[in-house]
């Protein structure tokens, strides 16, 4: 029985984002040495079976390995809905400085999207020629 003009509130989804699960902020239970001796495929299985949360992995392993493991885990999930390989064209090379990415409001990094940067100009401002960067998003 809703009154006219009153919005219907939908119930919360059954699954919550990883970061909203209180147990996900706990310290990982697997020792760092155990993780560093495992292959990316083994680590992906550990993430998929919730033995460690994907965002906790970056605290225990190097950033490039964490990105590869996250890609494997997501690809496994995407394969389950017949979308495997969707991340294949997403760059994730070692030439990106992931130290600048981790901890900068980017959770569970799986790669990056290069943005084309062009130049505009010359523009005349106050009688001077000026060039300006132009990023398209």
Long-range contacts (C-beta under 8 A, 24 or more apart in sequence): 18-53, 18-54, 18-55, 18-108, 19-55, 19-107, 21-53, 24-53, 24-55, 24-56, 28-52, 28-53, 28-56, 28-57, 28-59, 28-60, 30-60, 32-60, 32-61, 35-60, 35-61, 36-60, 36-61, 40-65, 40-68, 40-69, 40-72, 41-72, 43-69, 43-72, 44-69, 44-72, 44-73, 44-76, 47-73, 48-73, 48-76, 48-77, 54-108, 55-107, 55-108, 58-102, 58-109, 63-98, 63-99, 63-101, 63-102, 63-109, 64-94, 64-98, 66-98, 66-102, 66-109, 67-92, 67-98, 67-109, 67-110, 67-111, 68-92, 70-108, 70-109, 70-110, 71-110, 71-111, 74-110, 87-111
